[in-house]
């Protein structure tokens, strides 16, 4: 059975994971999903909301993103792979 941690690790090892709000904001490539930690600050959420509105990128809020990604204080990540993004969305939404 696949886990969210496992799929995130696959994304990370394959180079499909963009870590951090600033890196996401400055990334020129296509992003298929943005994950935001529910405990992230208003400033980061405002920046990400502007980005998802202007680039039409789906996003999901998750609990304990830093623990899932394995990076301390990680509040936002973006996925650059369409299939893996769809799989992560299904897992988080419980489909």
Biopython code that builds the backbone (N, CA, C, O; Angstrom):
import numpy as np
from Bio.PDB.StructureBuilder import StructureBuilder

atoms = [
    (1, "UNK", "N", (0.841, -1.189, 0.000)),
    (1, "UNK", "CA", (0.000, 0.000, 0.000)),
    (1, "UNK", "C", (0.883, 1.248, 0.000)),
    (1, "UNK", "O", (1.860, 1.336, 0.743)),
    (2, "UNK", "N", (0.525, 2.187, -0.830)),
    (2, "UNK", "CA", (1.274, 3.428, -0.923)),
    (2, "UNK", "C", (0.922, 4.332, 0.252)),
    (2, "UNK", "O", (-0.208, 4.330, 0.739)),
    (3, "UNK", "N", (1.907, 5.100, 0.695)),
    (3, "UNK", "CA", (1.664, 6.084, 1.738)),
    (3, "UNK", "C", (2.026, 7.459, 1.205)),
    (3, "UNK", "O", (2.755, 7.586, 0.221)),
    (4, "UNK", "N", (1.513, 8.475, 1.859)),
    (4, "UNK", "CA", (1.817, 9.839, 1.453)),
    (4, "UNK", "C", (3.315, 10.106, 1.580)),
    (4, "UNK", "O", (3.912, 10.731, 0.704)),
    (5, "UNK", "N", (3.919, 9.636, 2.666)),
    (5, "UNK", "CA", (5.369, 9.812, 2.851)),
    (5, "UNK", "C", (6.133, 9.164, 1.704)),
    (5, "UNK", "O", (7.104, 9.733, 1.205)),
    (6, "UNK", "N", (5.707, 7.991, 1.287)),
    (6, "UNK", "CA", (6.381, 7.276, 0.209)),
    (6, "UNK", "C", (6.319, 8.020, -1.111)),
    (6, "UNK", "O", (7.318, 8.116, -1.824)),
    (7, "UNK", "N", (5.145, 8.545, -1.436)),
    (7, "UNK", "CA", (4.997, 9.272, -2.697)),
    (7, "UNK", "C", (5.782, 10.585, -2.657)),
    (7, "UNK", "O", (6.396, 10.975, -3.650)),
    (8, "UNK", "N", (5.759, 11.259, -1.519)),
    (8, "UNK", "CA", (6.550, 12.493, -1.375)),
    (8, "UNK", "C", (8.036, 12.182, -1.541)),
    (8, "UNK", "O", (8.761, 12.947, -2.178)),
    (9, "UNK", "N", (8.494, 11.064, -0.974)),
    (9, "UNK", "CA", (9.900, 10.664, -1.131)),
    (9, "UNK", "C", (10.238, 10.378, -2.588)),
    (9, "UNK", "O", (11.317, 10.743, -3.055)),
    (10, "UNK", "N", (9.335, 9.732, -3.305)),
    (10, "UNK", "CA", (9.555, 9.478, -4.731)),
    (10, "UNK", "C", (9.692, 10.810, -5.471)),
    (10, "UNK", "O", (10.597, 10.976, -6.289)),
    (11, "UNK", "N", (8.802, 11.750, -5.185)),
    (11, "UNK", "CA", (8.865, 13.070, -5.818)),
    (11, "UNK", "C", (10.198, 13.754, -5.516)),
    (11, "UNK", "O", (10.826, 14.344, -6.396)),
    (12, "UNK", "N", (10.605, 13.662, -4.281)),
    (12, "UNK", "CA", (11.855, 14.319, -3.857)),
    (12, "UNK", "C", (13.072, 13.716, -4.568)),
    (12, "UNK", "O", (13.920, 14.443, -5.085)),
    (13, "UNK", "N", (13.148, 12.400, -4.587)),
    (13, "UNK", "CA", (14.286, 11.728, -5.215)),
    (13, "UNK", "C", (14.309, 11.916, -6.726)),
    (13, "UNK", "O", (15.380, 11.963, -7.330)),
    (14, "UNK", "N", (13.130, 12.025, -7.340)),
    (14, "UNK", "CA", (13.051, 12.188, -8.792)),
    (14, "UNK", "C", (13.191, 13.649, -9.231)),
    (14, "UNK", "O", (13.244, 13.934, -10.428)),
    (15, "UNK", "N", (13.251, 14.570, -8.272)),
    (15, "UNK", "CA", (13.389, 15.983, -8.615)),
    (15, "UNK", "C", (12.079, 16.668, -8.947)),
    (15, "UNK", "O", (12.073, 17.718, -9.591)),
    (16, "UNK", "N", (10.970, 16.088, -8.516)),
    (16, "UNK", "CA", (9.656, 16.651, -8.793)),
    (16, "UNK", "C", (9.108, 17.487, -7.635)),
    (16, "UNK", "O", (7.979, 17.971, -7.710)),
    (17, "UNK", "N", (9.878, 17.661, -6.581)),
    (17, "UNK", "CA", (9.408, 18.358, -5.385)),
    (17, "UNK", "C", (10.113, 19.702, -5.259)),
    (17, "UNK", "O", (11.342, 19.767, -5.284)),
    (18, "UNK", "N", (9.341, 20.765, -5.126)),
    (18, "UNK", "CA", (9.872, 22.094, -4.875)),
    (18, "UNK", "C", (9.544, 22.415, -3.421)),
    (18, "UNK", "O", (8.379, 22.387, -3.024)),
    (19, "UNK", "N", (10.555, 22.716, -2.638)),
    (19, "UNK", "CA", (10.388, 22.884, -1.203)),
    (19, "UNK", "C", (10.519, 24.353, -0.823)),
    (19, "UNK", "O", (11.495, 25.011, -1.186)),
    (20, "UNK", "N", (9.533, 24.865, -0.092)),
    (20, "UNK", "CA", (9.589, 26.225, 0.431)),
    (20, "UNK", "C", (8.821, 27.223, -0.407)),
    (20, "UNK", "O", (8.803, 27.150, -1.636)),
    (21, "UNK", "N", (8.191, 28.154, 0.281)),
    (21, "UNK", "CA", (7.371, 29.161, -0.389)),
    (21, "UNK", "C", (8.131, 30.014, -1.381)),
    (21, "UNK", "O", (7.625, 30.296, -2.467)),
    (22, "UNK", "N", (9.337, 30.431, -1.032)),
    (22, "UNK", "CA", (10.131, 31.280, -1.923)),
    (22, "UNK", "C", (10.532, 30.525, -3.189)),
    (22, "UNK", "O", (10.492, 31.079, -4.288)),
    (23, "UNK", "N", (10.917, 29.261, -3.032)),
    (23, "UNK", "CA", (11.269, 28.442, -4.197)),
    (23, "UNK", "C", (10.059, 28.196, -5.096)),
    (23, "UNK", "O", (10.181, 28.186, -6.321)),
    (24, "UNK", "N", (8.910, 28.003, -4.493)),
    (24, "UNK", "CA", (7.677, 27.807, -5.261)),
    (24, "UNK", "C", (7.350, 29.078, -6.039)),
    (24, "UNK", "O", (7.022, 29.026, -7.224)),
    (25, "UNK", "N", (7.443, 30.214, -5.358)),
    (25, "UNK", "CA", (7.116, 31.497, -5.981)),
    (25, "UNK", "C", (8.031, 31.809, -7.168)),
    (25, "UNK", "O", (7.583, 32.375, -8.165)),
    (26, "UNK", "N", (9.297, 31.444, -7.063)),
    (26, "UNK", "CA", (10.268, 31.754, -8.110)),
    (26, "UNK", "C", (10.423, 30.662, -9.160)),
    (26, "UNK", "O", (11.242, 30.798, -10.069)),
    (27, "UNK", "N", (9.662, 29.590, -9.054)),
    (27, "UNK", "CA", (9.781, 28.474, -9.988)),
    (27, "UNK", "C", (9.058, 28.786, -11.302)),
    (27, "UNK", "O", (7.858, 29.062, -11.293)),
    (28, "UNK", "N", (9.773, 28.745, -12.427)),
    (28, "UNK", "CA", (9.125, 29.041, -13.709)),
    (28, "UNK", "C", (8.427, 27.841, -14.351)),
    (28, "UNK", "O", (7.676, 28.008, -15.312)),
    (29, "UNK", "N", (8.668, 26.630, -13.829)),
    (29, "UNK", "CA", (8.123, 25.419, -14.434)),
    (29, "UNK", "C", (6.678, 25.169, -14.002)),
    (29, "UNK", "O", (6.197, 25.741, -13.025)),
    (30, "UNK", "N", (6.005, 24.306, -14.749)),
    (30, "UNK", "CA", (4.626, 23.928, -14.459)),
    (30, "UNK", "C", (4.566, 23.149, -13.148)),
    (30, "UNK", "O", (5.334, 22.212, -12.934)),
    (31, "UNK", "N", (3.642, 23.551, -12.274)),
    (31, "UNK", "CA", (3.410, 22.847, -11.020)),
    (31, "UNK", "C", (1.977, 22.326, -11.042)),
    (31, "UNK", "O", (1.063, 23.039, -11.456)),
    (32, "UNK", "N", (1.778, 21.094, -10.602)),
    (32, "UNK", "CA", (0.464, 20.469, -10.670)),
    (32, "UNK", "C", (-0.268, 20.432, -9.337)),
    (32, "UNK", "O", (-1.477, 20.204, -9.303)),
    (33, "UNK", "N", (0.451, 20.654, -8.235)),
    (33, "UNK", "CA", (-0.181, 20.636, -6.919)),
    (33, "UNK", "C", (0.717, 21.357, -5.930)),
    (33, "UNK", "O", (1.938, 21.210, -5.959)),
    (34, "UNK", "N", (0.099, 22.139, -5.055)),
    (34, "UNK", "CA", (0.832, 22.774, -3.960)),
    (34, "UNK", "C", (0.224, 22.275, -2.659)),
    (34, "UNK", "O", (-0.996, 22.265, -2.494)),
    (35, "UNK", "N", (1.083, 21.863, -1.741)),
    (35, "UNK", "CA", (0.667, 21.447, -0.409)),
    (35, "UNK", "C", (1.120, 22.506, 0.589)),
    (35, "UNK", "O", (2.285, 22.904, 0.594)),
    (36, "UNK", "N", (0.203, 22.959, 1.427)),
    (36, "UNK", "CA", (0.495, 23.979, 2.430)),
    (36, "UNK", "C", (0.168, 23.398, 3.798)),
    (36, "UNK", "O", (-0.864, 22.753, 3.978)),
    (37, "UNK", "N", (1.056, 23.632, 4.763)),
    (37, "UNK", "CA", (0.801, 23.201, 6.137)),
    (37, "UNK", "C", (-0.297, 24.073, 6.735)),
    (37, "UNK", "O", (-0.305, 25.289, 6.543)),
    (38, "UNK", "N", (-1.216, 23.455, 7.453)),
    (38, "UNK", "CA", (-2.329, 24.198, 8.055)),
    (38, "UNK", "C", (-1.848, 25.222, 9.067)),
    (38, "UNK", "O", (-2.542, 26.206, 9.322)),
    (39, "UNK", "N", (-0.668, 25.009, 9.654)),
    (39, "UNK", "CA", (-0.151, 25.934, 10.663)),
    (39, "UNK", "C", (0.723, 27.039, 10.077)),
    (39, "UNK", "O", (1.333, 27.800, 10.829)),
    (40, "UNK", "N", (0.796, 27.142, 8.759)),
    (40, "UNK", "CA", (1.641, 28.171, 8.146)),
    (40, "UNK", "C", (1.048, 29.558, 8.386)),
    (40, "UNK", "O", (-0.149, 29.707, 8.634)),
    (41, "UNK", "N", (1.901, 30.550, 8.307)),
    (41, "UNK", "CA", (1.498, 31.927, 8.607)),
    (41, "UNK", "C", (0.660, 32.568, 7.520)),
    (41, "UNK", "O", (0.564, 32.067, 6.399)),
    (42, "UNK", "N", (0.055, 33.692, 7.882)),
    (42, "UNK", "CA", (-0.822, 34.413, 6.962)),
    (42, "UNK", "C", (-0.068, 34.940, 5.752)),
    (42, "UNK", "O", (-0.614, 34.966, 4.648)),
    (43, "UNK", "N", (1.161, 35.355, 5.939)),
    (43, "UNK", "CA", (1.955, 35.892, 4.834)),
    (43, "UNK", "C", (2.205, 34.833, 3.768)),
    (43, "UNK", "O", (2.028, 35.099, 2.579)),
    (44, "UNK", "N", (2.612, 33.642, 4.176)),
    (44, "UNK", "CA", (2.855, 32.551, 3.225)),
    (44, "UNK", "C", (1.555, 32.157, 2.525)),
    (44, "UNK", "O", (1.542, 31.956, 1.311)),
    (45, "UNK", "N", (0.481, 32.049, 3.272)),
    (45, "UNK", "CA", (-0.802, 31.683, 2.681)),
    (45, "UNK", "C", (-1.259, 32.718, 1.657)),
    (45, "UNK", "O", (-1.813, 32.363, 0.616)),
    (46, "UNK", "N", (-1.028, 33.991, 1.950)),
    (46, "UNK", "CA", (-1.391, 35.060, 1.023)),
    (46, "UNK", "C", (-0.576, 34.952, -0.270)),
    (46, "UNK", "O", (-1.128, 35.071, -1.364)),
    (47, "UNK", "N", (0.730, 34.727, -0.146)),
    (47, "UNK", "CA", (1.589, 34.573, -1.327)),
    (47, "UNK", "C", (1.177, 33.371, -2.173)),
    (47, "UNK", "O", (1.082, 33.460, -3.397)),
    (48, "UNK", "N", (0.934, 32.243, -1.499)),
    (48, "UNK", "CA", (0.540, 31.025, -2.213)),
    (48, "UNK", "C", (-0.832, 31.208, -2.859)),
    (48, "UNK", "O", (-1.041, 30.765, -3.988)),
    (49, "UNK", "N", (-1.769, 31.850, -2.165)),
    (49, "UNK", "CA", (-3.100, 32.086, -2.747)),
    (49, "UNK", "C", (-3.012, 32.945, -4.000)),
    (49, "UNK", "O", (-3.731, 32.705, -4.970)),
    (50, "UNK", "N", (-2.144, 33.936, -3.986)),
    (50, "UNK", "CA", (-1.946, 34.768, -5.183)),
    (50, "UNK", "C", (-1.375, 33.921, -6.322)),
    (50, "UNK", "O", (-1.805, 34.040, -7.469)),
    (51, "UNK", "N", (-0.406, 33.068, -5.995)),
    (51, "UNK", "CA", (0.235, 32.216, -6.998)),
    (51, "UNK", "C", (-0.750, 31.217, -7.603)),
    (51, "UNK", "O", (-0.788, 31.041, -8.821)),
    (52, "UNK", "N", (-1.544, 30.564, -6.756)),
    (52, "UNK", "CA", (-2.472, 29.567, -7.286)),
    (52, "UNK", "C", (-3.572, 30.216, -8.114)),
    (52, "UNK", "O", (-4.087, 29.602, -9.049)),
    (53, "UNK", "N", (-3.937, 31.445, -7.783)),
    (53, "UNK", "CA", (-4.949, 32.146, -8.567)),
    (53, "UNK", "C", (-4.393, 32.577, -9.924)),
    (53, "UNK", "O", (-5.080, 32.473, -10.941)),
    (54, "UNK", "N", (-3.158, 33.058, -9.937)),
    (54, "UNK", "CA", (-2.590, 33.550, -11.193)),
    (54, "UNK", "C", (-2.158, 32.425, -12.129)),
    (54, "UNK", "O", (-2.213, 32.587, -13.348)),
    (55, "UNK", "N", (-1.729, 31.287, -11.579)),
    (55, "UNK", "CA", (-1.255, 30.174, -12.419)),
    (55, "UNK", "C", (-2.240, 29.009, -12.500)),
    (55, "UNK", "O", (-1.982, 28.023, -13.190)),
    (56, "UNK", "N", (-3.363, 29.122, -11.798)),
    (56, "UNK", "CA", (-4.388, 28.078, -11.813)),
    (56, "UNK", "C", (-3.830, 26.716, -11.367)),
    (56, "UNK", "O", (-3.935, 25.720, -12.084)),
    (57, "UNK", "N", (-3.240, 26.702, -10.174)),
    (57, "UNK", "CA", (-2.649, 25.491, -9.611)),
    (57, "UNK", "C", (-3.527, 25.022, -8.446)),
    (57, "UNK", "O", (-3.852, 25.826, -7.572)),
    (58, "UNK", "N", (-3.914, 23.760, -8.411)),
    (58, "UNK", "CA", (-4.681, 23.267, -7.261)),
    (58, "UNK", "C", (-3.799, 23.197, -6.016)),
    (58, "UNK", "O", (-2.586, 23.010, -6.107)),
    (59, "UNK", "N", (-4.427, 23.348, -4.863)),
    (59, "UNK", "CA", (-3.666, 23.245, -3.618)),
    (59, "UNK", "C", (-4.487, 22.521, -2.559)),
    (59, "UNK", "O", (-5.715, 22.462, -2.624)),
    (60, "UNK", "N", (-3.777, 21.979, -1.592)),
    (60, "UNK", "CA", (-4.406, 21.305, -0.459)),
    (60, "UNK", "C", (-3.682, 21.700, 0.810)),
    (60, "UNK", "O", (-2.464, 21.876, 0.813)),
    (61, "UNK", "N", (-4.436, 21.839, 1.888)),
    (61, "UNK", "CA", (-3.825, 22.088, 3.193)),
    (61, "UNK", "C", (-3.717, 20.756, 3.920)),
    (61, "UNK", "O", (-4.660, 19.965, 3.930)),
    (62, "UNK", "N", (-2.561, 20.516, 4.529)),
    (62, "UNK", "CA", (-2.321, 19.258, 5.226)),
    (62, "UNK", "C", (-1.772, 19.518, 6.625)),
    (62, "UNK", "O", (-1.209, 20.577, 6.904)),
    (63, "UNK", "N", (-1.947, 18.538, 7.486)),
    (63, "UNK", "CA", (-1.394, 18.580, 8.840)),
    (63, "UNK", "C", (0.043, 18.077, 8.817)),
    (63, "UNK", "O", (0.353, 17.124, 8.103)),
    (64, "UNK", "N", (0.913, 18.700, 9.580)),
    (64, "UNK", "CA", (2.287, 18.246, 9.798)),
    (64, "UNK", "C", (3.035, 17.972, 8.490)),
    (64, "UNK", "O", (3.568, 16.881, 8.291)),
    (65, "UNK", "N", (3.069, 18.946, 7.622)),
    (65, "UNK", "CA", (3.760, 18.796, 6.342)),
    (65, "UNK", "C", (5.252, 18.533, 6.542)),
    (65, "UNK", "O", (5.842, 17.731, 5.818)),
    (66, "UNK", "N", (5.865, 19.202, 7.517)),
    (66, "UNK", "CA", (7.308, 19.023, 7.763)),
    (66, "UNK", "C", (7.623, 17.570, 8.095)),
    (66, "UNK", "O", (8.639, 17.036, 7.650)),
    (67, "UNK", "N", (6.769, 16.938, 8.863)),
    (67, "UNK", "CA", (6.966, 15.532, 9.225)),
    (67, "UNK", "C", (6.796, 14.627, 7.999)),
    (67, "UNK", "O", (7.543, 13.664, 7.824)),
    (68, "UNK", "N", (5.829, 14.937, 7.171)),
    (68, "UNK", "CA", (5.580, 14.157, 5.964)),
    (68, "UNK", "C", (6.744, 14.253, 4.990)),
    (68, "UNK", "O", (7.167, 13.250, 4.417)),
    (69, "UNK", "N", (7.262, 15.469, 4.804)),
    (69, "UNK", "CA", (8.355, 15.696, 3.866)),
    (69, "UNK", "C", (9.690, 15.273, 4.460)),
    (69, "UNK", "O", (10.601, 14.877, 3.733)),
    (70, "UNK", "N", (9.806, 15.356, 5.775)),
    (70, "UNK", "CA", (11.058, 15.000, 6.437)),
    (70, "UNK", "C", (12.027, 16.161, 6.535)),
    (70, "UNK", "O", (13.232, 15.956, 6.682)),
    (71, "UNK", "N", (11.509, 17.386, 6.454)),
    (71, "UNK", "CA", (12.330, 18.584, 6.554)),
    (71, "UNK", "C", (11.718, 19.482, 7.631)),
    (71, "UNK", "O", (10.542, 19.840, 7.563)),
    (72, "UNK", "N", (12.521, 19.831, 8.608)),
    (72, "UNK", "CA", (12.049, 20.645, 9.712)),
    (72, "UNK", "C", (11.571, 22.012, 9.221)),
    (72, "UNK", "O", (12.203, 22.624, 8.359)),
    (73, "UNK", "N", (10.463, 22.483, 9.769)),
    (73, "UNK", "CA", (9.865, 23.788, 9.465)),
    (73, "UNK", "C", (9.432, 23.966, 8.014)),
    (73, "UNK", "O", (9.327, 25.100, 7.545)),
    (74, "UNK", "N", (9.182, 22.895, 7.303)),
    (74, "UNK", "CA", (8.702, 22.986, 5.922)),
    (74, "UNK", "C", (7.211, 23.322, 5.964)),
    (74, "UNK", "O", (6.419, 22.594, 6.563)),
    (75, "UNK", "N", (6.839, 24.424, 5.326)),
    (75, "UNK", "CA", (5.444, 24.877, 5.351)),
    (75, "UNK", "C", (4.743, 24.791, 4.003)),
    (75, "UNK", "O", (3.518, 24.884, 3.938)),
    (76, "UNK", "N", (5.510, 24.613, 2.920)),
    (76, "UNK", "CA", (4.888, 24.527, 1.596)),
    (76, "UNK", "C", (5.780, 23.734, 0.651)),
    (76, "UNK", "O", (7.003, 23.872, 0.667)),
    (77, "UNK", "N", (5.146, 22.899, -0.177)),
    (77, "UNK", "CA", (5.848, 22.169, -1.234)),
    (77, "UNK", "C", (4.967, 22.170, -2.478)),
    (77, "UNK", "O", (3.744, 22.283, -2.394)),
    (78, "UNK", "N", (5.613, 22.042, -3.628)),
    (78, "UNK", "CA", (4.884, 21.934, -4.892)),
    (78, "UNK", "C", (5.373, 20.687, -5.617)),
    (78, "UNK", "O", (6.538, 20.307, -5.501)),
    (79, "UNK", "N", (4.479, 20.058, -6.361)),
    (79, "UNK", "CA", (4.782, 18.846, -7.112)),
    (79, "UNK", "C", (4.782, 19.182, -8.604)),
    (79, "UNK", "O", (3.858, 19.822, -9.105)),
    (80, "UNK", "N", (5.832, 18.742, -9.307)),
    (80, "UNK", "CA", (5.966, 19.038, -10.741)),
    (80, "UNK", "C", (5.574, 17.860, -11.631)),
    (80, "UNK", "O", (5.801, 17.919, -12.839)),
    (81, "UNK", "N", (4.997, 16.799, -11.081)),
    (81, "UNK", "CA", (4.612, 15.627, -11.867)),
    (81, "UNK", "C", (3.104, 15.447, -11.776)),
    (81, "UNK", "O", (2.546, 15.379, -10.681)),
    (82, "UNK", "N", (2.452, 15.370, -12.916)),
    (82, "UNK", "CA", (0.985, 15.304, -12.959)),
    (82, "UNK", "C", (0.432, 14.031, -12.319)),
    (82, "UNK", "O", (-0.509, 14.100, -11.527)),
    (83, "UNK", "N", (0.999, 12.877, -12.648)),
    (83, "UNK", "CA", (0.494, 11.603, -12.123)),
    (83, "UNK", "C", (0.685, 11.508, -10.606)),
    (83, "UNK", "O", (-0.220, 11.084, -9.887)),
    (84, "UNK", "N", (1.857, 11.901, -10.129)),
    (84, "UNK", "CA", (2.109, 11.848, -8.689)),
    (84, "UNK", "C", (1.242, 12.861, -7.952)),
    (84, "UNK", "O", (0.807, 12.600, -6.830)),
    (85, "UNK", "N", (0.988, 14.007, -8.563)),
    (85, "UNK", "CA", (0.101, 15.007, -7.961)),
    (85, "UNK", "C", (-1.316, 14.459, -7.810)),
    (85, "UNK", "O", (-1.967, 14.667, -6.786)),
    (86, "UNK", "N", (-1.780, 13.763, -8.833)),
    (86, "UNK", "CA", (-3.120, 13.168, -8.775)),
    (86, "UNK", "C", (-3.202, 12.112, -7.680)),
    (86, "UNK", "O", (-4.201, 12.026, -6.967)),
    (87, "UNK", "N", (-2.155, 11.311, -7.550)),
    (87, "UNK", "CA", (-2.121, 10.264, -6.513)),
    (87, "UNK", "C", (-2.122, 10.885, -5.114)),
    (87, "UNK", "O", (-2.813, 10.397, -4.219)),
    (88, "UNK", "N", (-1.358, 11.951, -4.926)),
    (88, "UNK", "CA", (-1.308, 12.634, -3.629)),
    (88, "UNK", "C", (-2.674, 13.243, -3.312)),
    (88, "UNK", "O", (-3.143, 13.151, -2.177)),
    (89, "UNK", "N", (-3.307, 13.856, -4.290)),
    (89, "UNK", "CA", (-4.640, 14.440, -4.077)),
    (89, "UNK", "C", (-5.643, 13.384, -3.639)),
    (89, "UNK", "O", (-6.427, 13.612, -2.718)),
    (90, "UNK", "N", (-5.621, 12.220, -4.303)),
    (90, "UNK", "CA", (-6.526, 11.131, -3.931)),
    (90, "UNK", "C", (-6.294, 10.697, -2.490)),
    (90, "UNK", "O", (-7.245, 10.485, -1.738)),
    (91, "UNK", "N", (-5.029, 10.568, -2.108)),
    (91, "UNK", "CA", (-4.720, 10.117, -0.744)),
    (91, "UNK", "C", (-5.190, 11.113, 0.302)),
    (91, "UNK", "O", (-5.775, 10.725, 1.313)),
    (92, "UNK", "N", (-4.938, 12.392, 0.067)),
    (92, "UNK", "CA", (-5.306, 13.409, 1.054)),
    (92, "UNK", "C", (-6.818, 13.564, 1.136)),
    (92, "UNK", "O", (-7.365, 13.722, 2.227)),
    (93, "UNK", "N", (-7.491, 13.520, 0.004)),
    (93, "UNK", "CA", (-8.948, 13.662, -0.013)),
    (93, "UNK", "C", (-9.661, 12.391, 0.416)),
    (93, "UNK", "O", (-10.863, 12.414, 0.683)),
    (94, "UNK", "N", (-8.930, 11.276, 0.486)),
    (94, "UNK", "CA", (-9.521, 10.020, 0.912)),
    (94, "UNK", "C", (-10.314, 9.316, -0.156)),
    (94, "UNK", "O", (-11.246, 8.578, 0.165)),
    (95, "UNK", "N", (-9.986, 9.513, -1.399)),
    (95, "UNK", "CA", (-10.723, 8.878, -2.511)),
    (95, "UNK", "C", (-10.213, 7.482, -2.778)),
    (95, "UNK", "O", (-10.714, 6.802, -3.674)),
]
sb = StructureBuilder()
sb.init_structure("model")
sb.init_model(0)
sb.init_chain("A")
sb.init_seg("    ")
for serial, (resi, resn, name, xyz) in enumerate(atoms, 1):
    if name == "N":
        sb.init_residue(resn, " ", resi, " ")
    sb.init_atom(name, np.array(xyz, "f"), 0.0, 1.0, " ", f" {name:<3s}", serial, name[0])
structure = sb.get_structure()
